[in-house]
Amino acid sequence: MKTRSLRLLVVVALACPLVACAPVATAGQLVLIANGVRNTVAGARIDAHSGTILRASDGRFYWYGERYGCGFYWNDPTSPYCGVQVYSSRDLVNWDGPWPAFNAGTRYWQDLCMHVASAPGNGCFRPKVVFNPRTRLYVLWLNTPETDDGYRVLTSHAPLGPFQLAARPELQDDGIPDWSGSPNTRDGDEGLFVDPSGGGWVIWNRGGRMLEEALDDTFTTGRGVPQVIMNYPELKPYEGVESPSEFVHDRRYYIAMSLPRCPYCDGTNTAIEQAPGPDGPWSFQGTVSAKSCGGQPNEVDALGGGLLLWTSDQWLQGGVAGLAPRLNETLATQAWEPLGFRGSDVTPISCRPEFRLAL
């Protein structure tokens, strides 16, 4: 990892949404990040998975993630969809919350996420959030279990929400088959990216095949024909990739991804693609973590000052979580690590139990 000069963290006194607020980092403080179980300042275990950590203009960090704690079990249509919740912190250590991003208890969300005939009990996943500098709105995408254009987009004027339903995006991928050539597939894990010019991009897997498309000015739908990226090795047991995440470093563009795709697996590769521009052409760098610290790579979040934070969902199998295909991941946590570079290549992830950051 390149050496960074120590940056002062300037804290602006803001009114907290709740009476109990996380402690404030002092100017010049190095923050110690420890991997493992994470709790809120109130002592509750954090229940946020496969989402986004975003640093907003108020200087705070907002952690968006899938919620399991209301009793959601994957592939059990009798269980409820729990929705998305948000936590807030000034230092990535002390977290307030959670707050619901939207009201998931409505008939609309329960039917959409749990009662689609082709995938009963599937749920809605991957709450990805970016800030649109043109509309000044926070934009949230969700992966839904529908066969065609399997996403919903919500927007909010504030990072804590509430997010309101805005669109069912159109992505021109209906004629694109899965990794094996089968046309009977559906859209999967997605990631959002805002390039340095303020343009929006969505990257997603469709039956294990990875696609990328520029977004319109609202970030709520695609702009044109997607680019198919399929230059990586096919690895068993589930060929193809998932959980793609795009980011930029030193004017070069990258995609981190799970290779192979493997739902709720507890050890898949984190692989990297590189390109000179956000629209490619993409070249395969290789693997930077063989087991993703015992989990599945989720996202690389740009948190300001050049900090790129890699996150990996540490899925649970057995015990209180149950076993596939009926899983509840309330107690699953995440492994975090700042990305490093050697030349233009991402350096291997070392799975450190703790590390220090200058925010």
VENQUI-V128669 format. One record per pair of residues at least 24 apart in sequence whose C-alpha atoms are under 6 Angstrom apart, sorted by sequence separation. I is the first residue (numbers start at 1). J is the second residue. D is the distance in Angstrom with one decimal. If there is no record, write none. Layout:
i j d
I J D
I J D
This chain:
i j d
63 87 5.0
252 276 5.2
253 277 5.9
267 291 4.2
268 292 6.0
311 335 5.6
62 87 5.6
235 260 5.6
253 278 6.0
267 292 5.9
311 336 4.6
62 88 4.6
310 336 5.6
61 88 5.6
267 294 4.6
270 297 5.9
310 337 5.3
61 89 5.2
178 206 5.9
266 294 5.2
267 295 4.5
268 296 5.5
309 337 5.7
310 338 5.9
60 89 5.7
81 110 5.9
178 207 4.4
179 208 5.6
266 295 4.2
267 296 5.9
309 338 4.4
60 90 4.8
179 209 5.0
308 338 5.6
178 209 5.6
209 240 5.7
308 339 5.6
208 240 4.0
208 241 4.9
77 114 5.5
150 187 5.5
205 242 5.7
147 186 4.7
258 297 5.7
77 120 5.4
77 121 3.7
76 121 4.6
75 121 4.1
75 122 4.9
74 122 5.8
266 315 5.6
169 220 5.9
170 221 5.5
171 222 5.3
264 315 5.8
169 221 4.2
170 222 5.8
41 94 5.8
172 225 5.5
189 242 5.9
191 244 5.9
193 246 5.9
41 95 5.8
189 243 5.1
191 245 5.1
245 299 5.2
40 95 4.8
243 298 5.7
40 96 5.7
293 351 5.4
101 161 5.5
102 162 5.5
288 348 4.3
289 349 5.6
101 162 5.4
102 163 5.4
288 349 5.9
101 163 5.8
153 220 6.0
22 94 5.2
22 95 5.9
22 96 5.9
51 126 5.5
50 126 5.2
51 127 5.0
52 128 5.5
51 128 5.6
50 298 5.7
55 303 5.6
75 326 5.9
74 326 5.2
73 326 5.6
74 327 5.2
73 327 5.1
73 328 4.9
69 330 5.3
68 330 4.8
47 330 5.6
37 333 6.0
35 335 5.6
35 353 5.3
34 353 6.0
35 354 5.8
34 354 4.2
33 354 5.4
33 355 5.4
32 355 5.8
33 356 6.0
32 356 4.4
31 356 5.4
31 357 5.2
30 357 5.6
30 358 4.9
1 340 3.6
1 341 5.6
9 359 6.0
7 358 6.0
6 358 5.8
